Amino acid sequence: MKRTFALLALAALVCLAQPSAMSPDQKLTHALNRLTFGARPGDVERVRAMGLTQWLDEQLHPQSITENTELEKRLAPLDTLHMSTSEMLRHYPSRQVVKAISEGRAELPTDPFTRAVFEVAAKRVKKAQANNPQGDEKPLPALPADMPTRPRERVAYLEALPAEKLVAALEAIPQGQRRRLADLAGPELRRKIEVLSAPMQVIPTDLVSGKILRATWSNKQLEEVLVDFWYNHFNVFLEKGADRELVTAYERDAIRPHVLGKFKDMLLATAQSPAMLFYLDNWQSSGAQAPARGAKQTRGLNENYGRELLELHTLGVDGGYSQQDVTEVARCFTGWTLRRPGQGRDFFFNPRMHDRGEKHVLGKTLEPRGIAEGLQVLDILAHHPSTAHFIATKLATRFVADDPPPSLVSKMEKTFLASDGDLREVMKTMLAAPEFWEPARFNGKLKSPLEFLVSALRASGDEVKNPPSLNTLMTKMGQPLYRKAEPTGYSNRGADWMNSSSLLARMNFATSLKHAEYGAPDFQRK
């Protein structure tokens, strides 16, 4: 009995010690912690001078924000981020194209540097096919007689060479020396060294570097946080075949433009994205009457996309659908396909693959209308109350608490339904709610590895010499970027990142960052 009274007294003291509201400075810090990848030096003062309300409004309207010139300068060399998938594959080798070249089924590009890049990749494929990683290495060509020996002078020499001579000169330099020269080179030469050294890694490396650089440097912080959130919601695994080349356009064109727009627009964009069609195999899904493609290739219904559309993208696992609904939804999306995914082709509807029978989805009868059936399903789901609840809960879990207050979720889902799924309005409702600003929320969530790493960089002002090296650290913490194989995406609950291996990796990273001025390999003080 005495112990019970002691516990009750302690609980009362805790309640009394808990302030009834955040202080103004706590509100500024809380907003920066939850709505950005972490505060930079001077951010609190800047937001205080601007006013928290104005800053929130600015972040909710990123088109009004002038982007950081430092970010633009760092992104400039990563040209794949701005290319169409087809253009990307003309400049940088995919596995399919390189295999075709190595087997003599495709021609090499004519541009000297691009040709050299494809040749290097093709040689590596041949070695792998022969199960001989070392290969029969030919001796390196002789260095040009007039090439300087001192590293900085050698960099200046290489930067002055025309493309056709630069390739030969770089091939004469051992790869280890090339990497050291890259650290001293300007952006253009550094890029060429990196491309020539690992040509098949360019596209995924650019993607990872772009995310880290934007998260670290962008002035449009809420937009970047939301791009990460919504990519995770509509997750696609980078390492699945053609998705290695398709994910760049997926995040840029299907996710980014819609993070503060209408949910139904993002839902449609992801449904018709080649990356999603390939990842969940819907590009191969067809009705029973569709013609076969050959003795070794049979058509048939694939339910992967239909299942994840209902369970993960819209209604949620408890959203009131049945296995029969999964099957019927999958039938509606037969014929939603793409041509030759390895060549970056766009979405198209193939009526010959479509199931032309009547369907029944969530109690509604859908008459046979071709592509319109899939569009109708997306419209039904985008306006369904279960979708409003599921999306509100996920957003509140990410931005407020691992177990968000039901009162807040209710407000957000009502806004979702009343605004036709306007995600900016849903975010406004969340930010206007007292539940977001409760003192218990202050420093109340464990950061994901991406948030932890980037917030440390933003707070310290450290320069990342090699952005992809951070992905190696995040892999140790359990969150390699774009590489969540399951369609669930990474957890939004901070508690799910609390494990011994992740915490040890965090401590090791903090130690590396602390000693950056003493020569840590991946960071340097500005």
N, C-alpha and C positions, 0 to 999 in steps of 0.2 A: 504494500500500500504506500509506504514512504517513498519507494522508488517511483511509483506512478505519479505522486504529487511532485516529486523533484523534476520529472520529465515534463510535466505540464507547466511547471514554473519556468523551466528553461525555454520551452516553446513560447511562453508569453514574453520572456525577455527578448527572444529573437524577433518576435513580431514588433515589440516596442522599439527595438534598435533599427528595424527596417524603415527607411524614410518613406513618406507617403508619395513622393514624387521625385523624379530626377531633377538635379540642379541644371541650370542653363548650360554650363560647361559639360556636364555629363551627357546632356542631350546631343550636343555637338559631337562628342566623342562616340556616342552610341550610333548616331547616323553615319559617321565615317566608317565605323567598324562594320556595320551591317550592309551598307549600300555601296561600298567601294571595296577594293582589294587592300585597304589599309591606308592610314593617313601618312602623307609625306610631311617632312618638316615645314611648318608654316601653314598647313591646311586648316588647323583649328582656328588660327588667327584670321585667316582669309574668310572662312565661313562665318565667323563671328562678325566680321566687318560687313559682309554681304547681308547677313541675316539668314537664319536657318530656313525660314519659309521660302525665301527667294532661291536659295541654293537647291532645295528639294525640287522646286518647280523647274529650275534649269536642268537638273539631272533627269527629270521626267520628260524633257524636251531636248534631247541631245543634238538635234539639228541646229539648235541655237548656240551651241558651244563651239568655239574655235579650237581646233585640234592642236595638240602639242607639236611644234615643229621638230622637236627632238625625236618624237615617235615617227614622224613621217620620214625623217632622215634614216632612221634605223630600219624601217620597213622597205625602203626604196630598193635595196638589192634583192629582196625576196619576190622576184617577178612572178612566180607561179601563183601567188595570192591574188593576182589581178587577171590571170589568164582564164579563158574558157578551158574546159577539159580537153577538147580537141587540140587547141593551141598548145596546151601544156605537153601533150603527148608528142607533138611535132618537135618540141625543143628538148624534152627530157625523156629518157627511156623508161618504158613500162616493162614489166616482166614478159608480157605477151609479145610486144614488138621486138624486144631483144632476143627472145627465143626464136622468133621468125628470122631475124637477121643472122643469128648463129647457125641456123639450118639452111640459109640461102634462099628463104622464101620472101624476103623483103630487102629493099635496097637501103643503103646508108644515105643519110642526108648529104647535101652538097657543100653546105657551109663548113669550112675547115675545122672550126672549134667544135661545133655540134657533131660533126662526123667523128671526131676523135673521142668525144664523150660516149657515143653509141658503140664505137669499137671497143673501148675499155670495158663497157658493160657486157658486150657480147663475148669477150674473152673470158670474163669471169663466169658467165653462164656455161661456156664450154668446159671450163675446169670443173665446175660443180657437176655437170652431167657425166664427166669422166671419172667422178669420185676421186679427184686428184686436186685438192685445194691448193697445193703448191704449184702444180702445173710444171711444164717444162719452160721455166722462165728464161727468156732471152736476156742476154746482158743489156744493161741500159745503154742507150746511144750515148755517144761522146758529148760532153758539154761543149757548147760553142766556145771557140778559142778566146773570144773577147769578153766572156761572161766574168764579171768580178767575183771575188771569193768572199768578200765581206758581206754579211747579210743585208744591211741597209742599202749598200751599193748594188747588190744583186737585185733587190726589189725594184729599185729605180730603173735598172736595165730591163727587167722583165716588163715593167709598166709601159716602157717606150716601144716594145716590139709589136709589129702587126700580128693579127690573129694567127696566120698560117705559120709564122716563125715561133710564136709564143707556145703553141702546142708542142712542137718539137723540143723547145728549150725546157718546158716543164716536165716532159716525159724523161728527160735526161737527168732530172734531179730525183734522188731517192725520196720515197713518200714521206718518211719521217722529217727530212729537211724541208719538204714542201709545206708541211703543217707549221713548222717554225717560221717559215717565210710568210705564211698567211697571217700570223699574228702581227707582223710588221707592215703588211701591205695595206693599200687603200681598199675601199669597198669593192671596186670593180675587179681588181686582181685577186683579192681574197675570194670573191665569189667564184672566179674561174678555177682557182686552185681547189676549192671545196668541191666544185662540180666534177672536175676531172678525177679527183681522188675517190669520190663515192657517188657516181652519177645516179644510181638507182635509189639513193636515199634523199635526193634533193627535194622531191615533192613532200614527203612526210616530215622532213626536217624543217622546211619552210613553214609548214602548217603549225608545228609545235613552237617554232621560234616566234611566229606571228602572234600566237595566243599569249605567250609569256611577255613579249614586248608590249602588246596592247594592254595587258593587265597591269604591267608595271608603269607604263608611261602615259597612257591615254588620259585626257581630261574628261572623257565621257565615261566615267567609271561605272555608273549604274548600268549603262548599256552593255559594257563588257561583262559585268556580273550576270546580267540577264542572258546574254548570249551563251555564257557557260552553263547557266541553269537550264535553258531551253534545249541546248544541244544534248545535255545530259538526259532531259525528259524524252526527247526523240532520238535516243542514242543509236549510233551506227558504229560498228567495229572497223577501225581503219585497216586492219590486217587481213580482212576477208577479200581475197582476190582483187577484183577490179575496184573495190572501194578504196584501195590505196591511192587511186587517182581521182576518185569521184567525191571524196569527202570535202575537199577544198571548196568546190562549188556548192556543195550541200550546205555547209555552215554559212558561207557568204551569201547565197541566194535564197535558200529556203528558210533559214533561221534568222539571221541578223536583221533583215528588213522588217520583221514582224514582231519583235520582242516587246514592243510597246504599241502594237496594233491590235487587230482583231484576231482572236484565237482561231477562228474558222479559216482565215487566210493562211496562217502558218500550218494548220492541219492539212489543207489542200496542197500547199507547197511541198510538204514532206511526203505526202502520199504519192505525188507525181515526180519526186526526185529520183534520178537514176541510182543514187547511193542507197536510198531506202528500199527501192524496188529490188536491188541486187542483194542487199544485206538480208532481207527477210524472204527472199526467193520468190516474190510475187511476179517477177518478170517471166517466170516459167510456169505460172499457174494458169490452168485452162479448163474449160468445160469438157464434159465427157464426149461431146460430139466433135471436138477439135481434131483436125487431121494430125496423124503422127508425123514426127520429123525424121524418122529413120529407124532402122532395126535396133540401134543402141540407145536411142533417145525417145522416150515415151512421154506423152503429155499427161497431165492430171491435175486435180485440185490440190493446191498447197494452202494450208490454213495458217501459216506462220504470221503473215501480216494481219489477217483478220483477228487472230487471237490477241496480238500485241496492240492492235488499234483499240480494242475494247478494254483490255486489262491495264495497259500501261499508258496509252496516249489520251484516253478520254474517260470512260466510265469508272475505271478502277476495279480492282478484283471483287469488291462487294457492290458493284454498281447495278446489279439487277439483271444481268444477261445470263444466258444458258449456253451450253455447248452447241445446241442447235443454232443459236444466234451466231456463234463463231463460224459455223459451217456456211450459213446463209450469207453472212457478210463476205466471206472468202469467195463465194460464188459471184457476188456482185462485182468483185474486183478482178475477176478473170479477164484477160485481155489488156490489163494495165501493164504494159511491158516496155522494153527498150531494145534497140538494135545494137548488137555487138557491144556489150558493156565495156570491154577492154579498149574500145576505140572512142569512148567518151560520148556515145550517141545519146540523144535526149529521149524523154518519155514520149510514147505514142500509144494510142489505143488500137489494138488489133481485133476487129470484130470476129475474125475467124477463130480466135482463141476464147471468145466470150461464151459463157453459159447462158443460153437464150431462154431458160425456163423462168417461171414465176418464182419470186423469193418472198420470204416472210422474216422481217427483222424487227425485234422488239415490239411485236404485236402489230406491225404495219405490213401491209401487202404491197410489194413493189412489182409493178408490171414490167415485162421485158422491154427495156429502152436503151440497151447498149451502155455506153459510158455514163449516161445519165443516172444509172442505178447507183454506181459508186459515188457520184456527186450527191445523190439524195441521201445515201448513208452518212456521208460526212456532215451534211447539213443537220440530219437528225441528231447525230452525236454531239455536234458543236453546241446545240441548243438544249441538250438533255440536262435535267437537274443534277443527275449523278456526276456529269462532267463538271458542272459548276462547283460541286462540293469537292470533287477530287482535285481539281486545279487549285482551288482556294486553299485546301489543306496542304498541298505540296509547296505552294508559295509561302504560306505561313510557317511551315516547318523550316524552310530554307532561311527566311529572314527574321523570324521571331523566336521560335522555341522548338525543341525536338518534339514536344507534345504541345502543340499550339492551343490556346484557349478556344473552346467551342464557340464562345460568343464572337470572337474575331473571325473565325472561319465562316460563321453564319452571315456576318456583315459582308464579307468578301464575296461569298457565293451569290448573295442577293444582288450585289453590284454586277457580277458577271452576267447574271440572267437579265437584269434590267438594261444593261448597256450593250446587249448583243455580243457579249464576250470581249469587251474592250479591255485589254490588259493594262493599259495606262490607268483607266478608271479603277480597276481592281487594286492596282498598286497605290493609287491615291487614297482609296478607302482604308487600306492597311496602314498607311502613314498617318492618316488622320485619326485613327482609333487609339484610345488611351491604352489599350492592351499592348501596343507596340512600344509605348514609352514607360511601361511599368518598371520601377526600380529593379525588380527581380530579373529583368531582361538584360540589364547592364553587365557586360562581360559574362553572359550566361550561356554561350555556345562555344564548343570546341571547334576550331577552324579545320577545314579539310586541308590536305597537304598543299594543294594549289594556293589556297588562301594564306596558309602559314608561310610558305616560301616567298610569295610575292609581297605580302605585307611586311616581311622582314626586309626585303630589298627596298621597298618604298620608304620604310622608316629609317633605314641606315644610309640611303643614298648611294649604295654600292652599285657599281657597274658590273653587269654580267658579260664576261668576255665571250662566253659560249652558251647561249640560251638553251640548246638541247641538252647540255649537261644537267640542267635542272630537272629534265624529265627522267634522267637516270636516278636522281635523288627521289623524285616522286614515285618512281617504280618501287623503290625500297620502302616507301611509306604506304604503298598499296594503291596509288592513283596515277598510273601512266596515262598521259594525255591521249585521248581518242582511242584508247586500247582496252576499253571495257568490253569483253567479248559478249557478255549477256545483254539482252535488250533492256534490262532494268535500269542501266546507267548506274552511276555511283550514288551512294546514299547521301541524302540531305541532312541526316541526323548526325550531329557532332559526336554523340556517344559511340556511334559505330566506328569512329576512327580511333577509339581508345583501345590500343593493344600494344603489347610490349615491343614488337618489331618496329611499328610505326613510331612510337615514342623514342626509341633508341635512334632511329634515323633522323628524327627531328633534333635530338640533342647533338648528333654528329654534324648536322648542317649548321646549327647555331655556333658550334665551335669553329667550323670553317669560316663562317661569316665574321666572327669575332676577330679572327687572326688574318683577315684579308690583307691588311696592310703589311703583314709579314710574309707574303708570298704564296697565299693559297691559290691554287691553279685556276679556278674558275671565276674569281671575283677580284675586283680592284677598287680601291677608294678613288672617288672622283677628286 
